[in-house]
């Protein structure tokens, strides 16, 4: 009797431990996937998916550098990925477990190599641009029909901003993107690591600061869609999601997105496996699942971001593949710039500059 | 003599158990190879068990008694002193691009640890006006919101204490009720109330009191509203407890002696509820000073608070050492009101006994 009880307990304990091991924990950006894909993954693999979200690279990086995050797959952007690879936060991918890697698009992979040499640690999930989202009706009402809605003039020229301020303008709370954008506007190298050049961006931003209502990296989706604000400097797909939410709500709000014609920042969100991931095998299964052409297309069709998967392109809906705001034409693509990580000393200057811009101190 | 032997026994057992625990966690975290690496912790446990078995009964009882007394101190040691020492140690280290992102760590060995630590980060805090401005601004926000909470909380506590006996339990419940939902969700709800298109503005526009929506969200006003709302129960409960104990006949006596109702309130009720007021103010002031969630959700970019600076040092600069230095100073600032609060509590306890 006791023996059966013991073996029974052991069996239950074993089942419990295997059930535990078969979880895959994914940490991705908020509003960044078609949730049906999550159910599909669980169905296909029998693994249980724990899906958490964040809205800033900084939060993710702090978890990675603290170690023991418990996540199997995380999604840092290019510059952050590069720094975390140096810190030893990720493990090399086992390409044998990733047959779908052949679906990837060399136009994107060749660019992500500057962050992850030979793409040994990461696969591209989505990429996009940082640009300007406007509530077309309200902005034209304030600035007239020839409002420069596709230009940095709209958000960095105090003349325009002073008029837009009351209507509500949000900026991303992401100095690593807002400062390069400002440098581009004044004709400096957007990827400058020189504190004196960065100070020039500070001057420009301080002049428009009084008219910025909030610096935040996810609230603007809802705020734009509701008509609470007129302009948001944000990420392409987020603003396009706001456009669609407004259209669905039929609240008379019309949102448009433009990558600034002066040149916009191109960024890449890369999926990688933390060095201490509890379920490395499950993590590879998830990456391979995401790289499936149809799954990747489903994700892009849902979130309105371009992906780095060439095979998925035939499954994209016309709304996505035909929209130059998502898949820019070759000329626009040439006009996009990328940045590299700041070393710690410069990072401190950038953060300090950003605090000064935000709080005036 | 017997006392001394009990103490020796107590340290013998706690020493064995603690080293068994440390050995276990050391193996578990650094991933030892196989079950054999758990042998030291098993051995230590066995040693403890054997020595317990051969111990005479009256010694067992006395060791147990001592263990019981030691519980609260162990608690303090484990939950306050140890974390504080870790934070303090990090505040003396230097930033590094590694896991964890500072150097030196305990793994580097003892001598490297001692040589690598310095007060550089504390010196750095004095070179930038940002930090003292943030401490001052936090102090200002904490003081103002404590006063506001008192102004809102006192009448509520007074009304509760004056309510008929059978209502009091229900009223008390209503004060505690908000704790049944997450604090975060309740603060989020204020975004929906205070935003430009929010409930409050829509209501005011509808009544015709205002013609343009008020900008409340993302300003310091919203932070005050959030803090007052969140910490109100901490103000009400101690004041209510003080007022509830008050003898009503004192008021009658004051009025018989020619006091007006107002001066009776001022001269009798307020002094008698003084301890409740002090306790409530500290319970609001202390957490409000280091508050992070409310200013980050409801406050604007211009709301300067030390909690936000701490977050930025930690997350944006990835500079754990400077962040820890900011935290250590915040703690030092907080120690003053905490000590005052403790003294007040002690005085109250003595007065009651």
Boltz contact constraints between the chains, C-beta under 6 A:
constraints:
  - contact:
      token1: [A, 58]
      token2: [B, 315]
      max_distance: 6.0
  - contact:
      token1: [A, 58]
      token2: [B, 316]
      max_distance: 6.0
  - contact:
      token1: [A, 59]
      token2: [B, 315]
      max_distance: 6.0
  - contact:
      token1: [A, 62]
      token2: [B, 315]
      max_distance: 6.0
  - contact:
      token1: [A, 65]
      token2: [B, 99]
      max_distance: 6.0
  - contact:
      token1: [A, 65]
      token2: [B, 101]
      max_distance: 6.0
  - contact:
      token1: [A, 67]
      token2: [B, 99]
      max_distance: 6.0
  - contact:
      token1: [A, 86]
      token2: [B, 97]
      max_distance: 6.0
  - contact:
      token1: [A, 87]
      token2: [B, 97]
      max_distance: 6.0
  - contact:
      token1: [A, 87]
      token2: [B, 98]
      max_distance: 6.0
  - contact:
      token1: [A, 87]
      token2: [B, 99]
      max_distance: 6.0
  - contact:
      token1: [A, 214]
      token2: [B, 218]
      max_distance: 6.0
  - contact:
      token1: [A, 215]
      token2: [B, 301]
      max_distance: 6.0
  - contact:
      token1: [A, 228]
      token2: [B, 196]
      max_distance: 6.0
  - contact:
      token1: [A, 228]
      token2: [B, 197]
      max_distance: 6.0
  - contact:
      token1: [A, 344]
      token2: [B, 95]
      max_distance: 6.0
  - contact:
      token1: [A, 348]
      token2: [B, 317]
      max_distance: 6.0
  - contact:
      token1: [A, 351]
      token2: [B, 316]
      max_distance: 6.0
  - contact:
      token1: [A, 351]
      token2: [B, 317]
      max_distance: 6.0
  - contact:
      token1: [A, 358]
      token2: [B, 301]
      max_distance: 6.0
  - contact:
      token1: [A, 359]
      token2: [B, 302]
      max_distance: 6.0
  - contact:
      token1: [A, 359]
      token2: [B, 304]
      max_distance: 6.0
  - contact:
      token1: [A, 361]
      token2: [B, 130]
      max_distance: 6.0
  - contact:
      token1: [A, 361]
      token2: [B, 133]
      max_distance: 6.0
  - contact:
      token1: [A, 361]
      token2: [B, 304]
      max_distance: 6.0
